[in-house]
């Protein structure tokens, strides 16, 4: 259900880290890695973020991804046990 540019690539969950001090926290997002010529390159882009709110108690940590039969992307959370369904609504 997502646009053509997402076909053949890979979605990746960046779980995040709680112990990167003194560096800023990072991760907590879903990325997309496009494929070209039958392999994956080093370039990637943020596909979905906003799972971590600075200082919030409801930080989510994306950990698992699955594609539904209708093309939806499901994202699981290892902290709160949530499951998000991401759909493409068109442009």
N, C-alpha and C positions, 0 to 999 in steps of 0.2 A: 504494500500500500504506500510505501515511501517513494519519492521521486527516483528516477532512473539512476542518478549518481550514487545512490546508496546500494545498488545491486552489485553483488560480487565482493563487497568489502566486508569488514568485520566490526561489530560493536564490541567495546571493551569496557568493563566496569573498573574504575579506579576506586578502590575501597577506602582510601584515605589513611592517614596516620595520626595518632594522638601524641607521638613522642618525637617530633622533629625539632624540638627546641635546641638552639635558639632560632632556628629557621621557622618561617611561617608554615602553618598547616597546609597541606596540599592533598589533592585527590578529591574524593567525594564527588565524583562525576562519572558520566558515561561518555566515552569518546567513540569516534568513528575513524577507522583506518581504511582508506581506499586501497583497492587492489589495481595493479596495472601490469599487464604482461604476465599474468598468472602468479604474481607474487605480491607481497605487501611491502610498501616502501617505508621509509622512516617518518614520513609526514602523517599527522593525525589532526583531528579537529574536535573540539568540545561539541558534543551532541546534546547533552542534557546536564545541567548543573543546578545549583541551588539546594543541594541536599544538606549542606552544612551552613548554619547561621551562626555567626560569631557570637559566642557567649550564650547561645540558646541551649536549653535542655533537650530539645527534640531533634538533635543532629541525627541524620540518617547516614548509613554507610552502604552504598550500593555494592552488591557482591555477586549476584547472579543475574544472568540475562537469558531470555528465551523469546523466540518468535512464535506468535500465535498463528493458528490456521488462517486467520483473516489478514495476516501481515502486521499485526500490532506487536510492539516490543514491550515485553514485561521485564520489570526491574525489581529485584528483591532487595530487602534491607536487612542487614544482620544485627541491627541494634533494636529496632522497634517491631520487627516482624511484619513490616508493611510490604505490599506488592503494588507497584505502580504500573499502569497500562498506558503506553504512549501510542497515540494514533496520529495518522496524518490526515489533517482536515482539508487539505488542498490549498491552493493559493489564489 
